[in-house]
Amino acid sequence: MALDLDTDRIQQLLHDGVRDKVYPGAVWAIGNSQGIQASGSAGVLDPERPGEPMRRDTVFDVASLTKILAVWSTIGCLVEDGKLQLDTQLGDFWSEVHGHPLAEVTARHLLTHTAGAPLRANLRNLYGTDRQDVRDGVLREALHRPPGEAVEYTDRAALILGYLAEHLSGQSLGALADSRVWQPLGMTQTRFGPLPDGAAARCAPTELDDGTGTHLKGSAHDFSARLLGGVCGIAGAFSVLEDLATFLRYLLAPAQVSESPGFGAGWIKESLQIHTGELSPPRGLFWHPAPGTAPKTDDIWVHYGFTGMGVWISPGKNRWATLLTNKLYYTRDREPLTLVRNTFRSLAFT
C-alpha cells in the first residue's frame, strides 16, 4: 500500500536546508514493510564540485548510526544465540572487567545509557594511542555514577558493548556485523572505514581535517573511531540509502526476508519499548522516542548520527524513514539540522 506523503513539502524542506547552508546535500527515503515508498535528494555532494549532485548511491559516514547497524544488531544476535543475558552483571562472565567498576554494570544498563560510564570518550588523552591500552583503560575506568541512577548518553556505552560483542563472538566487531547482519540482509555497501578509493570517491565529505587542510572523505569523522583503526562501537561505519532502507524494512517485517540476520522479531520488539521506568529522558535499547512524540501513542523511535544522519522506525504505523546529510561540512551547530529533522519526521509520519 502506497503511503500518503506530501513529497513536495519534504523536497522543499530539504532544498531550503541546502539554501540555508545547513548541509551541502541530503538524500531521504520513507517506506514500509514492502520497501521504499518515496525518496529524493537535494543539493550537492561537495560544494567544491557544484556540478555533482547528491545522489541515492552517495556513501555517508553514518557516525553514531554505527551504534545501531553494528552494536545494537550484533548484541541482539548474541542475546538470541543465548550467549548474553541482559541483566547479568558483566563481571560474572567477562574476565576483562572482573574486579573493576564495570563488573557491576549489565548490558541493559549500557543499552539504556544508565550504566554511569564517563560522559566523554577522551580516549587518547586518558589512555594513549595503543589500541590494547585504550581497551584496557575503558574496561577498567571508574564509573561516573552508580548504575541505574540516571539516563546520560555516552559514547562509551557502545564502545564497551562493541568490546563485549568481540569477547563473546571471538571476532572483530566489523567481521561480526558483516557476517551476522549486513551480508545476510544484502547490505553490500555497508562497512567500516577507511574506505577504498572507489567508495571514497562517492562519499559525502564531512568536517575539515586540520592535519591535511581537506574535508574528511572515506575516513571516519569520529576521532575515537580513527584512533582505533576505523572500527569501534562508537562510530566508523559507512553506508548508503538503499542499505539503510533494507535494514529498516527488516525491522518492520523480519519474517519476509529469505536469509535472516542473527537477530529477529523478539529483539526488535524488546528494544522498541521503554526500559528506563520513571527516569528521564525515556530510553529503549539504544533507540529512543522521537522528540515531540509520545512513546505509547505515537510509537516513533529514532537514532541519530553526528555527521547529519537520522533513522526513524514505527512498527505500529508500519513505517520507517531515513534522512542522510553531511551537515558537518559546514558546522557542528546542532540546532539548524534539529529543526529540519523534526519537521522531516512530522511530514514522514503524518
Salt bridges, closest charged atoms under 4 A:
ASP16 OD1 - ARG19 NH1 3.35
ASP20 OD1 - ARG19 NE 2.90
GLU52 OE1 - ARG49 NH2 2.53
ASP57 OD2 - ARG55 NH2 2.55
ASP81 OD2 - ARG180 NH1 2.91
ASP87 OD1 - ARG108 NE 2.69
GLU96 OE2 - ARG135 NE 2.83
GLU149 OE2 - ARG145 NH1 2.67
GLU152 OE2 - HIS144 NE2 3.46
GLU152 OE1 - ARG145 NE 2.98
ASP155 OD1 - LYS67 NZ 2.84
GLU166 OE1 - ARG135 NH1 3.08
GLU207 OE1 - HIS221 NE2 2.62
GLU207 OE2 - ARG332 NE 2.85
GLU242 OE2 - ARG56 NH2 2.21
GLU270 OE2 - ARG108 NH1 3.42
